[in-house]
Amino acid sequence: MLPDEMEAEKNRKIIIGLSNKLDLIERNVIELQAQLQASYKRIAELKENECFCGLADEPILAGRD
């Protein structure tokens, strides 16, 4: 194998490795975006079902023991 062919093969292997990493990152981003959207929906559900008993409007006093 000629030196140029060896260099080309080395570069090919690097490119394939980087391509595999990029594919993995893209899949992870898609999964994280789905999780984020599900989180937003869950937060909205929790806020919708939140029960206010009137205590939220009362001041909280810090006391010394």
N, CA and C atoms as an extended XYZ file, in Angstrom:
195
Properties=species:S:1:pos:R:3:atomname:S:1:resname:S:1:resid:I:1 pbc="F F F"
N         0.859       -1.178        0.000 N   MET     1
C         0.000        0.000        0.000 CA  MET     1
C         0.902        1.236        0.000 C   MET     1
N         0.598        2.165       -0.844 N   LEU     2
C         1.370        3.396       -0.952 CA  LEU     2
C         1.049        4.337        0.208 C   LEU     2
N         1.986        5.230        0.535 N   PRO     3
C         1.749        6.153        1.653 CA  PRO     3
C         0.474        6.975        1.476 C   PRO     3
N         0.189        7.412        0.260 N   ASP     4
C        -1.038        8.180        0.034 CA  ASP     4
C        -2.280        7.332        0.294 C   ASP     4
N        -2.216        6.055       -0.086 N   GLU     5
C        -3.350        5.151        0.155 CA  GLU     5
C        -3.523        4.899        1.650 C   GLU     5
N        -2.404        4.790        2.362 N   MET     6
C        -2.460        4.579        3.811 CA  MET     6
C        -3.087        5.799        4.495 C   MET     6
N        -2.687        6.967        4.058 N   GLU     7
C        -3.256        8.205        4.619 CA  GLU     7
C        -4.741        8.305        4.307 C   GLU     7
N        -5.108        7.946        3.078 N   ALA     8
C        -6.520        7.985        2.684 CA  ALA     8
C        -7.335        7.001        3.516 C   ALA     8
N        -6.790        5.813        3.759 N   GLU     9
C        -7.500        4.814        4.558 CA  GLU     9
C        -7.652        5.295        6.007 C   GLU     9
N        -6.599        5.892        6.536 N   LYS    10
C        -6.660        6.442        7.895 CA  LYS    10
C        -7.732        7.525        7.989 C   LYS    10
N        -7.765        8.409        7.008 N   ASN    11
C        -8.772        9.473        6.990 CA  ASN    11
C       -10.179        8.909        6.845 C   ASN    11
N       -10.325        7.864        6.034 N   ARG    12
C       -11.633        7.219        5.846 CA  ARG    12
C       -12.143        6.668        7.178 C   ARG    12
N       -11.258        6.014        7.932 N   LYS    13
C       -11.647        5.445        9.228 CA  LYS    13
C       -12.045        6.554       10.211 C   LYS    13
N       -11.319        7.659       10.180 N   ILE    14
C       -11.649        8.789       11.059 CA  ILE    14
C       -13.019        9.346       10.692 C   ILE    14
N       -13.270        9.504        9.398 N   ILE    15
C       -14.552       10.052        8.940 CA  ILE    15
C       -15.700        9.125        9.317 C   ILE    15
N       -15.516        7.832        9.165 N   ILE    16
C       -16.567        6.872        9.541 CA  ILE    16
C       -16.835        6.948       11.035 C   ILE    16
N       -15.781        7.039       11.837 N   GLY    17
C       -15.944        7.151       13.286 CA  GLY    17
C       -16.696        8.417       13.670 C   GLY    17
N       -16.343        9.525       13.037 N   LEU    18
C       -17.026       10.784       13.327 CA  LEU    18
C       -18.475       10.745       12.865 C   LEU    18
N       -18.716       10.090       11.759 N   SER    19
C       -20.086        9.958       11.256 CA  SER    19
C       -20.944        9.164       12.238 C   SER    19
N       -20.378        8.097       12.794 N   ASN    20
C       -21.110        7.296       13.778 CA  ASN    20
C       -21.410        8.112       15.026 C   ASN    20
N       -20.437        8.920       15.456 N   LYS    21
C       -20.660        9.773       16.630 CA  LYS    21
C       -21.740       10.802       16.344 C   LYS    21
N       -21.714       11.373       15.159 N   LEU    22
C       -22.720       12.365       14.783 CA  LEU    22
C       -24.115       11.740       14.771 C   LEU    22
N       -24.235       10.534       14.235 N   ASP    23
C       -25.527        9.841       14.231 CA  ASP    23
C       -26.036        9.633       15.655 C   ASP    23
N       -25.140        9.229       16.549 N   LEU    24
C       -25.514        9.012       17.951 CA  LEU    24
C       -25.972       10.319       18.599 C   LEU    24
N       -25.241       11.391       18.349 N   ILE    25
C       -25.610       12.694       18.905 CA  ILE    25
C       -26.963       13.144       18.375 C   ILE    25
N       -27.200       12.961       17.091 N   GLU    26
C       -28.490       13.355       16.505 CA  GLU    26
C       -29.634       12.576       17.143 C   GLU    26
N       -29.454       11.271       17.354 N   ARG    27
C       -30.498       10.463       18.005 CA  ARG    27
C       -30.722       10.933       19.443 C   ARG    27
N       -29.632       11.259       20.138 N   ASN    28
C       -29.760       11.741       21.520 CA  ASN    28
C       -30.505       13.062       21.584 C   ASN    28
N       -30.235       13.965       20.651 N   VAL    29
C       -30.917       15.257       20.625 CA  VAL    29
C       -32.412       15.050       20.383 C   VAL    29
N       -32.751       14.171       19.459 N   ILE    30
C       -34.165       13.889       19.174 CA  ILE    30
C       -34.848       13.334       20.425 C   ILE    30
N       -34.170       12.416       21.106 N   GLU    31
C       -34.743       11.825       22.326 CA  GLU    31
C       -34.900       12.883       23.423 C   GLU    31
N       -33.897       13.738       23.587 N   LEU    32
C       -33.972       14.774       24.608 CA  LEU    32
C       -35.059       15.797       24.297 C   LEU    32
N       -35.243       16.118       23.024 N   GLN    33
C       -36.312       17.041       22.656 CA  GLN    33
C       -37.674       16.436       22.973 C   GLN    33
N       -37.831       15.151       22.730 N   ALA    34
C       -39.096       14.481       23.047 CA  ALA    34
C       -39.333       14.495       24.556 C   ALA    34
N       -38.285       14.232       25.330 N   GLN    35
C       -38.414       14.258       26.784 CA  GLN    35
C       -38.766       15.662       27.279 C   GLN    35
N       -38.155       16.667       26.675 N   LEU    36
C       -38.445       18.043       27.067 CA  LEU    36
C       -39.894       18.407       26.783 C   LEU    36
N       -40.391       18.033       25.614 N   GLN    37
C       -41.790       18.314       25.278 CA  GLN    37
C       -42.735       17.580       26.226 C   GLN    37
N       -42.400       16.339       26.568 N   ALA    38
C       -43.227       15.585       27.517 CA  ALA    38
C       -43.200       16.264       28.882 C   ALA    38
N       -42.053       16.811       29.262 N   SER    39
C       -41.948       17.517       30.540 CA  SER    39
C       -42.817       18.767       30.553 C   SER    39
N       -42.793       19.510       29.451 N   TYR    40
C       -43.640       20.700       29.355 CA  TYR    40
C       -45.116       20.327       29.497 C   TYR    40
N       -45.519       19.243       28.852 N   LYS    41
C       -46.914       18.798       28.943 CA  LYS    41
C       -47.255       18.402       30.371 C   LYS    41
N       -46.338       17.689       31.034 N   ARG    42
C       -46.590       17.247       32.403 CA  ARG    42
C       -46.680       18.446       33.350 C   ARG    42
N       -45.817       19.425       33.165 N   ILE    43
C       -45.864       20.632       33.993 CA  ILE    43
C       -47.198       21.348       33.805 C   ILE    43
N       -47.652       21.425       32.563 N   ALA    44
C       -48.940       22.066       32.293 CA  ALA    44
C       -50.074       21.305       32.976 C   ALA    44
N       -50.019       19.972       32.939 N   GLU    45
C       -51.043       19.160       33.613 CA  GLU    45
C       -51.025       19.416       35.115 C   GLU    45
N       -49.828       19.440       35.694 N   LEU    46
C       -49.724       19.653       37.135 CA  LEU    46
C       -50.222       21.040       37.532 C   LEU    46
N       -49.898       22.032       36.721 N   LYS    47
C       -50.381       23.381       37.017 CA  LYS    47
C       -51.894       23.459       36.909 C   LYS    47
N       -52.457       22.759       35.951 N   GLU    48
C       -53.906       22.756       35.744 CA  GLU    48
C       -54.625       22.106       36.922 C   GLU    48
N       -54.012       21.083       37.499 N   ASN    49
C       -54.635       20.338       38.589 CA  ASN    49
C       -54.212       20.843       39.967 C   ASN    49
N       -53.417       21.908       40.005 N   GLU    50
C       -52.905       22.425       41.267 CA  GLU    50
C       -54.058       22.935       42.138 C   GLU    50
N       -54.005       22.618       43.392 N   CYS    51
C       -55.044       23.018       44.328 CA  CYS    51
C       -54.536       24.159       45.194 C   CYS    51
N       -55.244       25.254       45.202 N   PHE    52
C       -54.893       26.375       46.058 CA  PHE    52
C       -55.826       26.364       47.259 C   PHE    52
N       -55.235       26.312       48.423 N   CYS    53
C       -56.041       26.294       49.637 CA  CYS    53
C       -56.045       27.649       50.327 C   CYS    53
N       -55.496       28.666       49.699 N   GLY    54
C       -55.491       29.986       50.275 CA  GLY    54
C       -54.230       30.307       51.056 C   GLY    54
N       -53.435       29.313       51.348 N   LEU    55
C       -52.223       29.546       52.123 CA  LEU    55
C       -51.141       30.246       51.312 C   LEU    55
N       -51.228       30.139       49.995 N   ALA    56
C       -50.189       30.728       49.153 CA  ALA    56
C       -50.174       32.241       49.261 C   ALA    56
N       -51.304       32.854       49.624 N   ASP    57
C       -51.385       34.304       49.702 CA  ASP    57
C       -50.933       34.857       51.036 C   ASP    57
N       -50.780       33.981       52.031 N   GLU    58
C       -50.387       34.449       53.353 CA  GLU    58
C       -48.879       34.566       53.431 C   GLU    58
N       -48.398       35.620       54.114 N   PRO    59
C       -46.940       35.789       54.219 CA  PRO    59
C       -46.323       34.712       55.102 C   PRO    59
N       -45.106       34.394       54.790 N   ILE    60
C       -44.356       33.431       55.597 CA  ILE    60
C       -43.378       34.210       56.453 C   ILE    60
N       -43.501       34.045       57.752 N   LEU    61
C       -42.658       34.782       58.667 CA  LEU    61
C       -41.547       33.871       59.159 C   LEU    61
N       -40.339       34.396       59.094 N   ALA    62
C       -39.204       33.649       59.616 CA  ALA    62
C       -39.027       34.005       61.069 C   ALA    62
N       -39.017       33.036       61.920 N   GLY    63
C       -38.882       33.305       63.353 CA  GLY    63
C       -37.588       32.737       63.868 C   GLY    63
N       -37.143       33.299       64.999 N   ARG    64
C       -35.936       32.785       65.658 CA  ARG    64
C       -36.363       31.893       66.796 C   ARG    64
N       -35.739       30.754       66.855 N   ASP    65
C       -36.059       29.812       67.944 CA  ASP    65
C       -35.098       29.944       69.081 C   ASP    65
